[in-house]
Amino acid sequence: MDALDRIKIEHDCTALCHSFGYFLDKRDYDSVAALFTGDGVWKRYGIDLRGHKALVAAMKQRSLTQLTRHLITNIHFTEVSDNICRAIATTVVFYNSNAIAIPALLPPDSIVVMDFHDIFTRDEAGWRFRERDTLPILLSETMFAALAGSH
């Protein structure tokens, strides 16, 4: 693989990470699911959401007053090949569980720093997540308790 091929692959997989945050924040759960292979899995706080239906069903359980913004940064590729890639993406999530309107207040203890450990694979539609593992890294006591109670 030459440098240009690698850059293209890393770009496509980075775009998946950014699209994930964008669609999740916009509550477009079908588009989030479409970023995964048909049997792809999102390991979300100890629960495996396998396949598009499971992912969409779990996301539709989110409160309608929940407002998030995912800022994805520091995407580091640990493996790049023609049909599989691995990367770690650091993400800062701003969270308000009771947002009535925009702009909403940002509670001071509602910021989470997490890493996504990703495995990407290429299929006939292009690059997709085969696996996305959510690992909280830094969070407040309030967010820690909320995540502990979410499963």
C-alpha positions in Angstrom: 0.0 0.0 0.0 1.4 3.4 -0.9 1.1 6.5 1.2 -1.8 7.9 -0.9 -3.8 4.8 -0.4 -3.2 4.9 3.3 -4.2 8.5 3.5 -7.5 7.8 1.7 -8.3 4.9 3.9 -7.5 6.9 7.1 -9.6 9.8 5.7 -12.6 7.5 5.1 -12.4 5.9 8.5 -12.0 9.3 10.2 -15.1 10.5 8.4 -17.0 7.6 9.9 -16.0 8.7 13.4 -17.1 12.3 12.7 -20.4 11.1 11.1 -21.1 8.9 14.1 -20.9 11.9 16.5 -22.9 14.1 14.2 -25.7 11.7 13.6 -25.9 10.7 17.3 -26.1 14.3 18.3 -28.9 14.9 15.8 -30.8 11.8 16.9 -30.6 10.3 13.4 -30.2 6.8 14.7 -30.8 5.0 11.4 -27.9 6.9 10.0 -25.8 6.0 13.0 -26.7 2.3 12.5 -25.8 2.5 8.7 -22.2 3.4 9.7 -21.9 -0.2 11.0 -21.7 -3.5 9.1 -25.0 -5.5 9.3 -23.6 -7.6 12.1 -21.4 -4.8 13.6 -21.4 -4.3 17.3 -21.2 -1.1 19.4 -19.9 -2.0 22.9 -21.6 0.7 24.9 -21.0 0.8 28.6 -20.9 -2.9 29.1 -23.8 -3.7 26.7 -23.2 -5.1 23.2 -25.5 -3.6 20.6 -25.2 -6.0 17.8 -26.7 -5.2 14.4 -28.7 -2.2 13.1 -32.0 -3.1 14.9 -30.4 -3.4 18.3 -28.5 -0.2 17.9 -31.5 1.8 16.8 -33.8 0.3 19.5 -31.3 1.2 22.2 -30.9 4.8 20.9 -34.6 5.3 20.8 -34.7 4.7 24.5 -32.7 7.9 25.1 -34.6 10.6 26.8 -36.1 13.3 24.5 -34.6 15.9 26.7 -31.1 14.5 26.4 -28.8 16.8 24.5 -25.2 15.8 23.5 -22.4 17.1 21.5 -19.5 14.8 20.6 -16.2 16.4 19.7 -14.0 13.7 18.1 -10.3 14.3 18.1 -6.9 12.5 18.3 -7.7 9.6 16.0 -4.7 7.3 16.0 -4.6 4.4 13.6 -2.9 1.3 15.0 -3.5 -0.9 11.9 -4.2 0.0 8.3 -4.6 -2.5 5.5 -6.7 -2.9 2.4 -9.8 -4.3 4.2 -9.4 -3.8 7.9 -8.3 -0.9 10.1 -8.0 -0.3 13.8 -7.9 3.1 15.5 -8.5 4.8 18.8 -10.5 8.1 18.8 -10.6 10.4 21.8 -13.9 12.0 22.2 -15.2 14.8 24.5 -18.9 14.6 25.2 -20.9 17.5 26.5 -24.1 16.3 28.0 -27.4 17.8 29.4 -30.0 15.3 30.5 -32.8 17.9 30.8 -32.4 20.3 27.8 -35.7 21.9 27.0 -34.5 24.3 24.3 -31.3 25.3 22.5 -29.2 27.0 23.8 -29.2 24.7 26.9 -27.2 25.1 30.0 -24.1 23.0 30.3 -24.0 21.6 33.8 -20.4 21.8 35.2 -20.2 18.1 35.9 -21.5 16.8 32.6 -18.4 16.5 30.5 -17.0 13.0 29.7 -13.8 12.2 28.0 -13.8 8.8 26.4 -11.9 6.7 23.9 -13.5 4.7 21.1 -11.6 1.6 20.2 -12.6 1.0 16.6 -12.3 -1.8 14.1 -13.3 -0.8 10.6 -13.8 -3.1 7.7 -14.4 -2.5 4.0 -17.4 -4.0 2.2 -19.3 -3.3 -1.0 -20.6 -0.1 0.5 -17.2 1.2 1.6 -15.7 1.4 5.0 -17.9 0.7 8.0 -17.5 0.0 11.7 -17.3 -3.7 12.5 -16.8 -2.9 16.2 -16.8 0.2 18.3 -15.9 -0.1 22.0 -16.8 2.8 24.2 -14.3 3.3 27.1 -15.0 6.3 29.5 -11.6 7.8 30.6 -12.4 10.9 32.6 -15.8 11.8 34.2 -17.3 13.5 37.2 -18.9 11.6 40.1 -22.3 12.5 38.7 -21.6 11.1 35.3 -19.9 8.0 36.8 -23.0 7.3 38.8 -25.2 7.8 35.8 -23.2 5.5 33.6 -23.0 2.9 36.4 -26.8 3.0 36.6 -27.4 2.7 32.8 -26.9 -1.0 32.7 
